Every structure is written in structure tokens, then in C-alpha cells.
Amino acid sequence: MESVTSAADSTASDRILAARIAAHTSWAVTPDREARTRPARNAFLARFERQVDPDGVLAPAERHRRAESARRAYFQRLALKSSLSRRMRRESRSLGGQADWTLRRSVGLPPGNTSRARSLRRGNSVCPRAES
């Protein structure tokens, strides 16, 4: 595979584009996507199996059933956090940046850094990289 850009003269957007090209090229020559991702999916589910049965005392079928429920709860929690985050962003904009962060904390979201968020929305880099 040929290199799209050299590291010395690439910008962040160039590196992102090069990575996307590489990913699409890789997936284009993958005959069985399911087989390629199986180890990662198995490891992800094993995480939940260890969570629900850390001592390994449950029957495999029961452990799998509970792990599936734990996995569903995990994704539901992510959906809730995403929904609340979007709502807080919307409310923050309508209130001129004065959002009620107690709601975020009540569901486990960090209060956030509004000055950092505003800076990022303006396109400013919060942590500029040192020029080498």
C-alpha cells in the first residue's frame, strides 16, 4: 500500500483523511467482515461476563444471559448520557451558557468545561501542539 502523506508535512486533517483511506482500503480486501471483528466482539462480551460472574460459578447459559443484559444496560446508559448531553448543550445555548449542571451530575456526567467547549466550537485548539 502506498503512503498518502509523509508525517513531516501532514496536518491533522491530512492524517485523518489518510487514515480513512487506509481503513476503506483494508475493508475493501476483507473477504469476511464478521470473522475479522469476531475477536473484538468476543472480548467485549467477555467483559460483561466477568462483570456478572467474577468467580465463574454460574452456568454458561445463565452467565451469557446476564452478560447480555449487562451489555444492554451499558448501551442504554450511553444513550441516556448522549441524550442528556445534547439536551444540556441545547439548553446551554438558549440560556447563554448558563446550564443546570446538577442534572448532568445526577446521571453521572461531568459538569464539563464550558470555556473549552466554546473555544472548540470557534475552531480554536485548546492544546496546541508544540512545533518541532
N, C-alpha and C positions, 0 to 999 in steps of 0.2 A: 504494500500500500504506500502510495507516495505522500510525502508531508505537504500539507496545505500551506502552512506558515512556519517560519522559524521562531523560536522562543524569544530571540533578541528583539525582533521588530513587531511583535504581536501586541495588540491591545486586548483588553478583556473581551470585547465583542468579537474580535477575530478568533480568540481561543474558544469562545462559546460556539461560534459557527463551525470551527474546525472539529470540535467535539461532537456536534450534531451530525456532521458529515460522516465522521468515523462510526458513530453509533448506527446510522442508517445503512452504511456500507456493511457493517458487521451483521446486522439483522437481515440484510438482503441475501447473504450467503448462508444463513442458518436454516437447515432443512426442517428441523423440528423445534419450534419455539417452546413448546411445553416441556420437552426434555431438557432444554437449556436452562429453563428457570426452575425446574423441579427442586434442585438442592436448596435454593434460597427459600422457596415456599415451605419445604420440609423443615428447615431451620427456624423459620418464622413461627410455624405451628408448634414446634418443639418448645419454643419459649413459653407458650401458653400452657403446654402440658406440664412443664416444670413448675409453673406458677400454681396450677391447680392441684398438683400431686408431687410436691418436692421430695417426698420419701419413696415414691414409686410403689405405693401399696394398693392403688386402685387397679381394677381390671382394665385391660387396654381399651375396651369399648367404652367403659364409663369415663376413663381419662380423656379419651378423644371427644366424647360428648361434652364434657365440662370445658375442655380446651376450646372447642368451637364456640361455646357460649362466652367464654372469656375473650376470645378474639372478636366476637360480635360487639361485646361491651366496649372493647378497646376502640373499635371503629365508630361506635355511637358516641363515645366520649370525644373523639376527634371531630366528629360532625358538630357536636354541641359547641365545642371551643371555636370552631370555624364560624359557625352561625353567630355566636356572641361577639366574636372579634369583628365580623362585618357590621353587626348592629352598632357596636361601640364606635367604630370608625365613622359610620353614618351619623350617629348622634353627636359625636365629637365635632364633625364638620358643621352640623346645623347649630351647635351651641358655641361655635367659635373656639373649639379646642377644650372646652370645659366639660369633659365626660365624667360620668359617675363610675369611678374605678372600683367602687365597692362591689358592684355586680361582677366585674372581672375576677376579683379576688375570691368571691363566694363560690365560683366554679373552678378555681384553680388556675386562672390565668394571671400572669404577672401584670402589675399595673402599667407597664410599658413606659417608654421614654418618648414623650410627645415631641420634644425638640429634635430628637434623632429622626423620628418619623417625618416631621415636616421637612427636615433637611433632605431626606431621601426623596420625598415627593418632588422637591425642587430640582432634583438631579445632582445634588452635591454629594460628594463622597465624605462619609463620616470619618473613615480611617484611611486617609490617602496613603498609598504605598510609597515607600522611600525609593527615590530614583537611584538606580545603580549605574 
